[in-house]
Amino acid sequence: MFHNKYMVRCLELAKNGLGYVAPNPLVGCVIVYEDIIIGEGYHHQYGSPHAEVNAIYSVADKNLLKKSTLYVNLEPCCHWGKTPPCTDLIIKMRIPNVVIGCQDIFAEVNGKGIEQLRNAGINVETGVLEKESLELNKRFFSFHKNKRPYIILKWAQTADGFIAREDYSSKWITNEYSRLLVHNWRSEEAAILVGTNTAFFDNPQLSSRDMKTKNPVRIVIDKGGKLPGSLHLFNKSIATIVFTEHKQESDTNLTYVEIDFNSSDLIQNILNYLYKEKIQSLIVEGGSKLLQSFIGQDLWDEARIFKNDKIFF
């Protein structure tokens, strides 16, 4: 229980990186000396210094590190990526105690970081708020375990169970507050997907514009290449991927990917491509046909459903 309050702070800090650090995990770190936090940090952005590095360098008196405990919600990395191994810095600074929320399942780490710290004589404790630490990085763990993005299905439905009219005539089921929430959700995920009919009839922007923050990669399925270039999706303002069976020249912020639409594994093939591109999470905002494709193949992790008392007639 003594460790829990500091691990809670690690988790709070880590959340600040949501939407910015993927495909890296969300990590927060605090350094404690005599029951006082003397340093803290989190991973701000993919490619930037990790949480442990930021926390260590935030400590004013580095001599205190030799008598402190470092708390971190995920096992420190022990390999070179875009930045040096965090374990090397922890060892170099002679921090005697490290408390970890959960082990990293990424192949380059997966217990090796813990082993390296212990071999250096550091006292390492693991599994503190492990459930909460695993939940925080559900996208990261699902991505590496299932070899596909973490998938969120999102739709709004009327009281009689409809998400749109049969003639595709537009009718707003939710309200402006729901829209703000959705835009916030988009800012937290790596990509967002819609099908051909949604793109054509709704002409969505698929952005996080009301939050004035980062936008997800926009993805649209356009089998025949028939969607008009006047749609918001093709304005090149946001990185966009188009899955099609007709080869087209890619351009700035607009990538065309040829795919076999006759394959029974169409959805899986799309997910395989996104996995190779390190797109860690995906919101599916398509119509009923696209949503059912994911549900029917059990290719989803959570569903976010808005319900209203409106009735379509």
Contacts in CASP RR format, 6 or more apart in sequence:
PFRMAT RR
TARGET T0000
AUTHOR 0000-0000-0000
METHOD contacts of the structure
MODEL  1
MFHNKYMVRCLELAKNGLGYVAPNPLVGCVIVYEDIIIGEGYHHQYGSPH
AEVNAIYSVADKNLLKKSTLYVNLEPCCHWGKTPPCTDLIIKMRIPNVVI
GCQDIFAEVNGKGIEQLRNAGINVETGVLEKESLELNKRFFSFHKNKRPY
IILKWAQTADGFIAREDYSSKWITNEYSRLLVHNWRSEEAAILVGTNTAF
FDNPQLSSRDMKTKNPVRIVIDKGGKLPGSLHLFNKSIATIVFTEHKQES
DTNLTYVEIDFNSSDLIQNILNYLYKEKIQSLIVEGGSKLLQSFIGQDLW
DEARIFKNDKIFF
3 71 0 8 1.000
3 99 0 8 1.000
3 125 0 8 1.000
3 128 0 8 1.000
4 128 0 8 1.000
4 129 0 8 1.000
6 30 0 8 1.000
6 32 0 8 1.000
6 37 0 8 1.000
6 69 0 8 1.000
6 71 0 8 1.000
6 99 0 8 1.000
7 71 0 8 1.000
7 73 0 8 1.000
7 99 0 8 1.000
7 101 0 8 1.000
7 128 0 8 1.000
7 129 0 8 1.000
7 132 0 8 1.000
7 133 0 8 1.000
8 129 0 8 1.000
9 30 0 8 1.000
9 37 0 8 1.000
9 40 0 8 1.000
9 71 0 8 1.000
10 27 0 8 1.000
10 28 0 8 1.000
10 29 0 8 1.000
10 30 0 8 1.000
10 51 0 8 1.000
10 71 0 8 1.000
10 72 0 8 1.000
10 73 0 8 1.000
10 101 0 8 1.000
11 28 0 8 1.000
11 73 0 8 1.000
11 129 0 8 1.000
11 132 0 8 1.000
11 133 0 8 1.000
11 136 0 8 1.000
13 28 0 8 1.000
13 29 0 8 1.000
13 30 0 8 1.000
13 40 0 8 1.000
13 41 0 8 1.000
13 42 0 8 1.000
13 51 0 8 1.000
14 26 0 8 1.000
14 27 0 8 1.000
14 28 0 8 1.000
14 42 0 8 1.000
14 43 0 8 1.000
14 51 0 8 1.000
14 73 0 8 1.000
14 136 0 8 1.000
15 26 0 8 1.000
15 136 0 8 1.000
16 42 0 8 1.000
16 44 0 8 1.000
17 26 0 8 1.000
17 42 0 8 1.000
17 43 0 8 1.000
17 44 0 8 1.000
17 45 0 8 1.000
18 26 0 8 1.000
18 188 0 8 1.000
19 187 0 8 1.000
19 188 0 8 1.000
19 189 0 8 1.000
19 190 0 8 1.000
19 214 0 8 1.000
20 44 0 8 1.000
20 45 0 8 1.000
20 46 0 8 1.000
20 214 0 8 1.000
21 27 0 8 1.000
21 43 0 8 1.000
21 44 0 8 1.000
21 45 0 8 1.000
21 46 0 8 1.000
22 46 0 8 1.000
22 139 0 8 1.000
22 140 0 8 1.000
22 190 0 8 1.000
22 278 0 8 1.000
22 280 0 8 1.000
22 281 0 8 1.000
23 46 0 8 1.000
23 140 0 8 1.000
23 143 0 8 1.000
23 190 0 8 1.000
23 278 0 8 1.000
23 279 0 8 1.000
23 280 0 8 1.000
24 43 0 8 1.000
24 46 0 8 1.000
24 47 0 8 1.000
24 140 0 8 1.000
25 43 0 8 1.000
25 74 0 8 1.000
25 104 0 8 1.000
25 137 0 8 1.000
25 140 0 8 1.000
26 42 0 8 1.000
26 43 0 8 1.000
26 73 0 8 1.000
26 136 0 8 1.000
26 137 0 8 1.000
26 140 0 8 1.000
27 42 0 8 1.000
27 43 0 8 1.000
27 50 0 8 1.000
27 51 0 8 1.000
27 52 0 8 1.000
27 72 0 8 1.000
27 73 0 8 1.000
27 74 0 8 1.000
28 40 0 8 1.000
28 41 0 8 1.000
28 42 0 8 1.000
28 43 0 8 1.000
28 51 0 8 1.000
28 55 0 8 1.000
28 72 0 8 1.000
28 73 0 8 1.000
29 40 0 8 1.000
29 41 0 8 1.000
29 42 0 8 1.000
29 51 0 8 1.000
29 52 0 8 1.000
29 54 0 8 1.000
29 55 0 8 1.000
29 70 0 8 1.000
29 71 0 8 1.000
29 72 0 8 1.000
29 73 0 8 1.000
30 37 0 8 1.000
30 39 0 8 1.000
30 40 0 8 1.000
30 41 0 8 1.000
30 55 0 8 1.000
30 70 0 8 1.000
30 71 0 8 1.000
31 37 0 8 1.000
31 38 0 8 1.000
31 39 0 8 1.000
31 40 0 8 1.000
31 55 0 8 1.000
31 56 0 8 1.000
31 59 0 8 1.000
31 65 0 8 1.000
31 68 0 8 1.000
31 69 0 8 1.000
31 70 0 8 1.000
31 71 0 8 1.000
31 95 0 8 1.000
32 38 0 8 1.000
32 68 0 8 1.000
32 69 0 8 1.000
32 70 0 8 1.000
32 71 0 8 1.000
33 64 0 8 1.000
33 67 0 8 1.000
33 68 0 8 1.000
33 69 0 8 1.000
34 67 0 8 1.000
38 59 0 8 1.000
38 60 0 8 1.000
38 61 0 8 1.000
38 64 0 8 1.000
38 68 0 8 1.000
39 55 0 8 1.000
39 56 0 8 1.000
39 58 0 8 1.000
39 59 0 8 1.000
40 55 0 8 1.000
40 58 0 8 1.000
41 51 0 8 1.000
41 54 0 8 1.000
41 55 0 8 1.000
41 58 0 8 1.000
42 51 0 8 1.000
42 54 0 8 1.000
43 49 0 8 1.000
43 50 0 8 1.000
43 51 0 8 1.000
43 54 0 8 1.000
44 54 0 8 1.000
46 82 0 8 1.000
47 82 0 8 1.000
47 83 0 8 1.000
48 83 0 8 1.000
49 83 0 8 1.000
50 76 0 8 1.000
50 77 0 8 1.000
50 83 0 8 1.000
50 86 0 8 1.000
51 72 0 8 1.000
52 70 0 8 1.000
52 72 0 8 1.000
52 76 0 8 1.000
52 86 0 8 1.000
52 89 0 8 1.000
52 90 0 8 1.000
53 83 0 8 1.000
53 86 0 8 1.000
53 89 0 8 1.000
55 70 0 8 1.000
56 65 0 8 1.000
56 70 0 8 1.000
56 89 0 8 1.000
56 90 0 8 1.000
56 93 0 8 1.000
56 95 0 8 1.000
59 65 0 8 1.000
59 68 0 8 1.000
62 93 0 8 1.000
65 93 0 8 1.000
65 94 0 8 1.000
65 95 0 8 1.000
66 93 0 8 1.000
66 94 0 8 1.000
66 95 0 8 1.000
66 96 0 8 1.000
67 96 0 8 1.000
68 95 0 8 1.000
68 96 0 8 1.000
68 97 0 8 1.000
69 95 0 8 1.000
69 96 0 8 1.000
69 97 0 8 1.000
69 98 0 8 1.000
69 99 0 8 1.000
70 90 0 8 1.000
70 95 0 8 1.000
70 97 0 8 1.000
70 98 0 8 1.000
70 99 0 8 1.000
71 98 0 8 1.000
71 99 0 8 1.000
71 128 0 8 1.000
72 98 0 8 1.000
72 99 0 8 1.000
72 100 0 8 1.000
72 101 0 8 1.000
73 100 0 8 1.000
73 101 0 8 1.000
73 102 0 8 1.000
73 129 0 8 1.000
73 133 0 8 1.000
73 136 0 8 1.000
73 137 0 8 1.000
74 100 0 8 1.000
74 101 0 8 1.000
74 102 0 8 1.000
74 104 0 8 1.000
74 133 0 8 1.000
74 137 0 8 1.000
75 100 0 8 1.000
75 101 0 8 1.000
75 102 0 8 1.000
75 103 0 8 1.000
75 104 0 8 1.000
75 109 0 8 1.000
75 111 0 8 1.000
75 113 0 8 1.000
75 114 0 8 1.000
75 126 0 8 1.000
76 85 0 8 1.000
76 86 0 8 1.000
76 87 0 8 1.000
76 90 0 8 1.000
76 98 0 8 1.000
76 100 0 8 1.000
76 113 0 8 1.000
76 117 0 8 1.000
77 85 0 8 1.000
77 86 0 8 1.000
77 87 0 8 1.000
77 104 0 8 1.000
77 108 0 8 1.000
77 109 0 8 1.000
77 113 0 8 1.000
78 85 0 8 1.000
78 86 0 8 1.000
78 87 0 8 1.000
78 88 0 8 1.000
78 108 0 8 1.000
78 109 0 8 1.000
78 112 0 8 1.000
78 113 0 8 1.000
78 116 0 8 1.000
79 85 0 8 1.000
79 108 0 8 1.000
79 109 0 8 1.000
79 112 0 8 1.000
87 113 0 8 1.000
87 116 0 8 1.000
87 117 0 8 1.000
90 98 0 8 1.000
90 117 0 8 1.000
90 122 0 8 1.000
91 116 0 8 1.000
91 117 0 8 1.000
91 120 0 8 1.000
91 122 0 8 1.000
95 122 0 8 1.000
96 122 0 8 1.000
96 123 0 8 1.000
97 122 0 8 1.000
97 123 0 8 1.000
97 124 0 8 1.000
97 125 0 8 1.000
98 117 0 8 1.000
98 122 0 8 1.000
98 123 0 8 1.000
98 124 0 8 1.000
98 125 0 8 1.000
99 124 0 8 1.000
99 125 0 8 1.000
99 126 0 8 1.000
99 128 0 8 1.000
100 114 0 8 1.000
100 124 0 8 1.000
100 125 0 8 1.000
100 126 0 8 1.000
100 127 0 8 1.000
100 128 0 8 1.000
101 126 0 8 1.000
101 127 0 8 1.000
101 128 0 8 1.000
101 129 0 8 1.000
101 130 0 8 1.000
101 133 0 8 1.000
102 126 0 8 1.000
102 127 0 8 1.000
102 130 0 8 1.000
102 133 0 8 1.000
102 134 0 8 1.000
102 137 0 8 1.000
103 110 0 8 1.000
103 111 0 8 1.000
103 114 0 8 1.000
103 126 0 8 1.000
104 110 0 8 1.000
104 111 0 8 1.000
104 113 0 8 1.000
105 141 0 8 1.000
105 144 0 8 1.000
105 145 0 8 1.000
106 144 0 8 1.000
107 144 0 8 1.000
114 124 0 8 1.000
114 126 0 8 1.000
117 124 0 8 1.000
118 124 0 8 1.000
127 133 0 8 1.000
134 141 0 8 1.000
138 150 0 8 1.000
138 301 0 8 1.000
139 149 0 8 1.000
139 150 0 8 1.000
139 280 0 8 1.000
139 281 0 8 1.000
140 280 0 8 1.000
142 148 0 8 1.000
142 149 0 8 1.000
142 150 0 8 1.000
142 301 0 8 1.000
143 149 0 8 1.000
143 150 0 8 1.000
143 275 0 8 1.000
143 280 0 8 1.000
143 281 0 8 1.000
147 272 0 8 1.000
147 275 0 8 1.000
148 271 0 8 1.000
148 272 0 8 1.000
148 274 0 8 1.000
148 275 0 8 1.000
148 299 0 8 1.000
149 190 0 8 1.000
149 191 0 8 1.000
149 271 0 8 1.000
149 274 0 8 1.000
149 275 0 8 1.000
149 279 0 8 1.000
149 280 0 8 1.000
149 281 0 8 1.000
149 282 0 8 1.000
150 280 0 8 1.000
150 281 0 8 1.000
150 282 0 8 1.000
150 301 0 8 1.000
151 271 0 8 1.000
151 281 0 8 1.000
151 282 0 8 1.000
151 284 0 8 1.000
151 294 0 8 1.000
151 299 0 8 1.000
151 300 0 8 1.000
151 301 0 8 1.000
151 302 0 8 1.000
152 185 0 8 1.000
152 189 0 8 1.000
152 281 0 8 1.000
152 282 0 8 1.000
152 283 0 8 1.000
152 284 0 8 1.000
152 300 0 8 1.000
152 301 0 8 1.000
152 302 0 8 1.000
152 303 0 8 1.000
152 304 0 8 1.000
153 284 0 8 1.000
153 291 0 8 1.000
153 294 0 8 1.000
153 295 0 8 1.000
153 300 0 8 1.000
153 302 0 8 1.000
153 303 0 8 1.000
153 304 0 8 1.000
154 182 0 8 1.000
154 185 0 8 1.000
154 283 0 8 1.000
154 284 0 8 1.000
154 285 0 8 1.000
154 303 0 8 1.000
154 304 0 8 1.000
154 305 0 8 1.000
155 163 0 8 1.000
155 285 0 8 1.000
155 286 0 8 1.000
155 287 0 8 1.000
155 291 0 8 1.000
155 303 0 8 1.000
155 305 0 8 1.000
155 306 0 8 1.000
156 163 0 8 1.000
156 173 0 8 1.000
156 174 0 8 1.000
156 178 0 8 1.000
156 305 0 8 1.000
156 306 0 8 1.000
156 307 0 8 1.000
156 308 0 8 1.000
157 163 0 8 1.000
157 173 0 8 1.000
157 305 0 8 1.000
157 306 0 8 1.000
157 307 0 8 1.000
157 308 0 8 1.000
158 173 0 8 1.000
158 308 0 8 1.000
158 310 0 8 1.000
158 311 0 8 1.000
158 312 0 8 1.000
159 307 0 8 1.000
159 308 0 8 1.000
159 309 0 8 1.000
159 310 0 8 1.000
159 311 0 8 1.000
160 311 0 8 1.000
160 312 0 8 1.000
162 312 0 8 1.000
163 173 0 8 1.000
163 287 0 8 1.000
163 288 0 8 1.000
164 171 0 8 1.000
164 287 0 8 1.000
164 288 0 8 1.000
165 171 0 8 1.000
165 312 0 8 1.000
168 197 0 8 1.000
168 201 0 8 1.000
170 201 0 8 1.000
170 202 0 8 1.000
171 310 0 8 1.000
171 312 0 8 1.000
173 306 0 8 1.000
173 308 0 8 1.000
173 310 0 8 1.000
174 306 0 8 1.000
174 308 0 8 1.000
178 306 0 8 1.000
179 210 0 8 1.000
180 210 0 8 1.000
180 211 0 8 1.000
183 207 0 8 1.000
183 208 0 8 1.000
183 209 0 8 1.000
183 210 0 8 1.000
183 211 0 8 1.000
184 208 0 8 1.000
184 211 0 8 1.000
185 283 0 8 1.000
185 304 0 8 1.000
186 192 0 8 1.000
186 206 0 8 1.000
186 207 0 8 1.000
186 208 0 8 1.000
186 211 0 8 1.000
186 215 0 8 1.000
186 216 0 8 1.000
186 283 0 8 1.000
187 208 0 8 1.000
187 211 0 8 1.000
187 213 0 8 1.000
187 214 0 8 1.000
187 215 0 8 1.000
187 216 0 8 1.000
188 281 0 8 1.000
189 216 0 8 1.000
189 281 0 8 1.000
189 282 0 8 1.000
189 283 0 8 1.000
190 216 0 8 1.000
190 217 0 8 1.000
190 279 0 8 1.000
190 280 0 8 1.000
190 281 0 8 1.000
190 282 0 8 1.000
191 216 0 8 1.000
191 217 0 8 1.000
191 218 0 8 1.000
191 219 0 8 1.000
191 241 0 8 1.000
191 274 0 8 1.000
191 279 0 8 1.000
191 281 0 8 1.000
191 282 0 8 1.000
191 283 0 8 1.000
192 206 0 8 1.000
192 216 0 8 1.000
192 217 0 8 1.000
192 218 0 8 1.000
192 219 0 8 1.000
192 282 0 8 1.000
192 283 0 8 1.000
192 284 0 8 1.000
192 285 0 8 1.000
193 219 0 8 1.000
193 220 0 8 1.000
193 221 0 8 1.000
193 270 0 8 1.000
193 282 0 8 1.000
193 283 0 8 1.000
193 284 0 8 1.000
193 285 0 8 1.000
193 286 0 8 1.000
193 290 0 8 1.000
194 202 0 8 1.000
194 204 0 8 1.000
194 206 0 8 1.000
194 219 0 8 1.000
194 220 0 8 1.000
194 221 0 8 1.000
194 284 0 8 1.000
194 285 0 8 1.000
194 286 0 8 1.000
194 287 0 8 1.000
194 290 0 8 1.000
195 220 0 8 1.000
195 221 0 8 1.000
195 222 0 8 1.000
195 286 0 8 1.000
195 287 0 8 1.000
195 290 0 8 1.000
196 220 0 8 1.000
196 221 0 8 1.000
196 222 0 8 1.000
196 223 0 8 1.000
196 226 0 8 1.000
196 227 0 8 1.000
197 287 0 8 1.000
197 289 0 8 1.000
198 204 0 8 1.000
198 285 0 8 1.000
198 286 0 8 1.000
198 287 0 8 1.000
198 290 0 8 1.000
199 220 0 8 1.000
199 222 0 8 1.000
199 227 0 8 1.000
199 231 0 8 1.000
199 233 0 8 1.000
200 227 0 8 1.000
200 228 0 8 1.000
200 231 0 8 1.000
203 231 0 8 1.000
203 232 0 8 1.000
204 232 0 8 1.000
204 233 0 8 1.000
204 285 0 8 1.000
205 232 0 8 1.000
205 233 0 8 1.000
206 215 0 8 1.000
206 216 0 8 1.000
206 218 0 8 1.000
206 232 0 8 1.000
206 233 0 8 1.000
206 238 0 8 1.000
206 285 0 8 1.000
207 215 0 8 1.000
207 218 0 8 1.000
207 238 0 8 1.000
208 214 0 8 1.000
208 215 0 8 1.000
208 216 0 8 1.000
209 215 0 8 1.000
215 238 0 8 1.000
216 283 0 8 1.000
217 238 0 8 1.000
217 239 0 8 1.000
217 240 0 8 1.000
217 241 0 8 1.000
217 279 0 8 1.000
218 233 0 8 1.000
218 238 0 8 1.000
218 239 0 8 1.000
218 240 0 8 1.000
218 241 0 8 1.000
219 240 0 8 1.000
219 241 0 8 1.000
219 242 0 8 1.000
219 243 0 8 1.000
219 274 0 8 1.000
219 282 0 8 1.000
220 227 0 8 1.000
220 233 0 8 1.000
220 240 0 8 1.000
220 241 0 8 1.000
220 242 0 8 1.000
220 243 0 8 1.000
221 242 0 8 1.000
221 243 0 8 1.000
221 244 0 8 1.000
221 270 0 8 1.000
221 290 0 8 1.000
222 242 0 8 1.000
222 243 0 8 1.000
222 244 0 8 1.000
223 244 0 8 1.000
223 245 0 8 1.000
223 261 0 8 1.000
224 244 0 8 1.000
224 245 0 8 1.000
224 246 0 8 1.000
225 242 0 8 1.000
225 244 0 8 1.000
225 246 0 8 1.000
225 248 0 8 1.000
227 233 0 8 1.000
227 234 0 8 1.000
228 234 0 8 1.000
233 240 0 8 1.000
233 242 0 8 1.000
234 240 0 8 1.000
234 254 0 8 1.000
236 251 0 8 1.000
236 252 0 8 1.000
236 253 0 8 1.000
236 254 0 8 1.000
237 253 0 8 1.000
238 253 0 8 1.000
239 253 0 8 1.000
239 255 0 8 1.000
240 253 0 8 1.000
240 254 0 8 1.000
240 255 0 8 1.000
241 255 0 8 1.000
241 257 0 8 1.000
242 248 0 8 1.000
242 254 0 8 1.000
242 255 0 8 1.000
242 256 0 8 1.000
242 257 0 8 1.000
243 257 0 8 1.000
243 259 0 8 1.000
243 270 0 8 1.000
243 273 0 8 1.000
244 256 0 8 1.000
244 257 0 8 1.000
244 258 0 8 1.000
244 259 0 8 1.000
245 258 0 8 1.000
245 259 0 8 1.000
245 260 0 8 1.000
245 261 0 8 1.000
246 258 0 8 1.000
247 256 0 8 1.000
247 258 0 8 1.000
248 256 0 8 1.000
249 256 0 8 1.000
250 256 0 8 1.000
257 273 0 8 1.000
259 266 0 8 1.000
259 269 0 8 1.000
259 270 0 8 1.000
259 273 0 8 1.000
260 266 0 8 1.000
260 269 0 8 1.000
263 269 0 8 1.000
266 293 0 8 1.000
267 293 0 8 1.000
267 294 0 8 1.000
267 297 0 8 1.000
267 299 0 8 1.000
268 297 0 8 1.000
268 299 0 8 1.000
271 282 0 8 1.000
271 299 0 8 1.000
274 282 0 8 1.000
284 290 0 8 1.000
284 291 0 8 1.000
284 294 0 8 1.000
284 300 0 8 1.000
294 300 0 8 1.000
END
